Amino acid sequence: LESKFPQPSFTPPDLDARTRSDLFAHVVDAYISPIQGCMYRGPMDAATRAEQVKSVATYLNFLEHILSDSEAPASGTPYAKGPFCAGDKPSIGDIIAYPTIVFAEYILPKKFGWSDIFSQRPGLRRWWEAMDAWEPAGQVKTEIRDALHKWDQDGRWERVGIAEQVKDVNSLTWAH
């Protein structure tokens, strides 16, 4: 996309920042996106769904690590000060990750009983607030939320069996 529309550029200016941005995007693209459907697709057996929901929590923790941990890649650089994944401006990593986090932020508390996906992830919360304040991301959030509200109204989670599955709190863990 940037090859066709190079301005404004969302590619960070140097290797450290690009590394952080690429890693942030990679965690979402390679690990969360392939299992994101556990939050809304059916059919899926309950044990598989519960395991994938747990994996989403693990990968959210890894995003938190990138944003907050002093041992994270390029953590000693100004880019680690955020609030975005590669510094004080949104990068391609932020743009790639944001829609997936919009899904998780809406669905996991509402459908799977999480108290808040950011409660133990202050770096991810700071990132979320910065993305929320950025007008283009706000447009994306509105579009996704509108679709999720329609799914709610249409009974999607009941229809695909998730509402029934998450009632099993004795043998499966849904909230992380």
C-alpha positions as CSV (number, residue, x, y, z in Angstrom):
1,L,0.0,0.0,0.0
2,E,2.8,2.4,0.8
3,S,4.4,1.7,-2.5
4,K,1.3,3.2,-4.2
5,F,0.6,5.8,-1.6
6,P,3.9,6.8,0.0
7,Q,2.6,9.8,1.9
8,P,2.1,9.9,4.8
9,S,4.6,7.1,5.5
10,F,3.8,4.7,8.3
11,T,7.2,3.0,7.9
12,P,9.3,3.9,10.9
13,P,12.4,5.9,10.2
14,D,15.2,3.6,11.4
15,L,15.9,-0.1,12.0
16,D,15.1,-0.1,15.7
17,A,11.7,1.4,15.2
18,R,11.0,-0.8,12.1
19,T,11.9,-3.8,14.1
20,R,9.4,-3.0,16.9
21,S,6.7,-2.2,14.3
22,D,7.3,-5.3,12.3
23,L,7.4,-7.5,15.4
24,F,4.1,-6.0,16.7
25,A,2.4,-6.6,13.4
26,H,3.9,-10.1,13.2
27,V,2.5,-11.2,16.5
28,V,-1.0,-10.2,15.4
29,D,-0.7,-11.5,11.8
30,A,1.0,-14.8,12.6
31,Y,-0.5,-15.7,16.0
32,I,-3.7,-13.8,16.8
33,S,-5.4,-13.5,13.4
34,P,-5.3,-17.2,12.6
35,I,-7.2,-18.0,15.8
36,Q,-9.3,-14.8,16.1
37,G,-12.3,-16.7,14.8
38,C,-12.5,-18.4,18.2
39,M,-14.2,-15.3,19.4
40,Y,-17.1,-15.4,16.9
41,R,-17.0,-18.4,14.5
42,G,-18.8,-21.7,14.7
43,P,-18.9,-24.6,14.7
44,M,-15.9,-25.2,17.0
45,D,-15.7,-27.7,19.8
46,A,-15.6,-26.0,23.3
47,A,-12.2,-27.3,24.3
48,T,-10.6,-26.0,21.1
49,R,-12.3,-22.6,21.5
50,A,-11.3,-22.3,25.1
51,E,-7.6,-23.2,24.2
52,Q,-7.6,-20.6,21.5
53,V,-9.1,-17.9,23.7
54,K,-6.3,-18.7,26.2
55,S,-3.8,-18.3,23.3
56,V,-5.2,-14.9,22.5
57,A,-4.5,-13.9,26.1
58,T,-0.9,-15.2,25.7
59,Y,-0.4,-13.2,22.6
60,L,-1.9,-10.1,24.1
61,N,0.7,-10.6,26.9
62,F,3.4,-10.7,24.2
63,L,2.2,-7.4,22.8
64,E,2.3,-6.0,26.3
65,H,5.9,-7.2,26.5
66,I,6.8,-5.4,23.3
67,L,5.2,-2.2,24.6
68,S,6.4,-2.3,28.3
69,D,9.2,-4.7,29.0
70,S,12.8,-3.4,29.4
71,E,14.0,-6.6,27.7
72,A,11.8,-6.1,24.6
73,P,13.5,-5.4,21.2
74,A,14.8,-1.9,21.0
75,S,13.6,-1.1,24.5
76,G,16.5,1.2,25.2
77,T,15.6,3.5,22.3
78,P,13.3,6.5,22.2
79,Y,10.9,4.3,20.2
80,A,10.0,2.2,23.2
81,K,8.6,5.3,25.0
82,G,5.5,5.0,22.8
83,P,2.7,5.4,23.1
84,F,2.6,3.6,19.7
85,C,4.5,0.4,19.1
86,A,7.4,2.2,17.4
87,G,7.4,5.6,19.1
88,D,5.3,8.7,19.2
89,K,3.6,8.3,15.8
90,P,1.4,5.5,14.4
91,S,3.3,2.9,12.3
92,I,2.3,0.1,10.1
93,G,2.5,-2.2,13.1
94,D,-0.1,-0.2,14.9
95,I,-2.4,-0.1,11.8
96,I,-2.2,-3.8,11.3
97,A,-2.8,-4.7,15.0
98,Y,-5.6,-2.2,15.8
99,P,-8.6,-3.9,14.1
100,T,-7.8,-7.2,15.8
101,I,-7.6,-5.5,19.2
102,V,-10.9,-3.8,18.5
103,F,-12.5,-7.2,18.1
104,A,-10.8,-8.6,21.3
105,E,-11.7,-5.5,23.4
106,Y,-15.3,-5.8,22.5
107,I,-15.9,-9.5,22.4
108,L,-13.7,-11.0,25.2
109,P,-15.3,-9.1,28.1
110,K,-18.8,-9.2,26.7
111,K,-18.9,-12.8,25.5
112,F,-16.2,-14.6,27.4
113,G,-16.3,-13.0,30.8
114,W,-13.0,-11.1,30.8
115,S,-13.0,-8.2,33.2
116,D,-11.0,-6.0,30.8
117,I,-8.4,-7.0,28.3
118,F,-6.2,-4.2,29.5
119,S,-6.4,-4.7,33.2
120,Q,-3.0,-6.5,33.5
121,R,-1.6,-4.8,30.4
122,P,-0.8,-1.2,31.1
123,G,1.3,-0.7,28.0
124,L,-1.4,-2.2,25.8
125,R,-3.9,0.1,27.5
126,R,-1.7,3.2,26.8
127,W,-1.3,2.0,23.2
128,W,-5.1,1.5,22.9
129,E,-5.8,5.0,24.2
130,A,-3.4,6.5,21.8
131,M,-4.9,4.6,18.9
132,D,-8.4,5.6,20.0
133,A,-7.3,9.3,20.0
134,W,-6.0,9.0,16.5
135,E,-8.9,10.0,14.2
136,P,-8.3,7.4,11.4
137,A,-8.3,4.6,13.9
138,G,-11.5,5.9,15.4
139,Q,-13.1,5.5,12.1
140,V,-12.0,1.9,11.9
141,K,-13.2,1.2,15.4
142,T,-16.6,2.7,14.6
143,E,-17.0,0.5,11.5
144,I,-16.0,-2.7,13.4
145,R,-18.2,-1.8,16.4
146,D,-21.2,-1.2,14.2
147,A,-20.8,-4.7,12.7
148,L,-20.3,-6.3,16.1
149,H,-23.5,-4.6,17.4
150,K,-25.3,-6.0,14.4
151,W,-23.9,-9.5,15.3
152,D,-25.2,-8.9,18.8
153,Q,-28.7,-8.0,17.6
154,D,-28.7,-10.9,15.2
155,G,-27.8,-13.4,18.0
156,R,-24.6,-14.5,16.4
157,W,-23.0,-15.9,19.5
158,E,-26.1,-17.9,20.3
159,R,-26.5,-19.1,16.8
160,V,-22.9,-20.4,16.5
161,G,-23.0,-22.0,19.9
162,I,-20.6,-19.8,21.8
163,A,-23.2,-18.5,24.3
164,E,-23.9,-22.1,25.3
165,Q,-20.3,-23.2,25.4
166,V,-19.1,-20.4,27.7
167,K,-21.7,-21.5,30.3
168,D,-19.3,-24.4,31.1
169,V,-17.1,-22.7,33.6
170,N,-16.4,-25.9,35.6
171,S,-14.2,-27.7,33.0
172,L,-13.2,-24.9,30.8
173,T,-11.6,-21.5,31.5
174,W,-12.9,-18.6,29.4
175,A,-11.7,-15.4,31.2
176,H,-8.0,-14.6,31.3
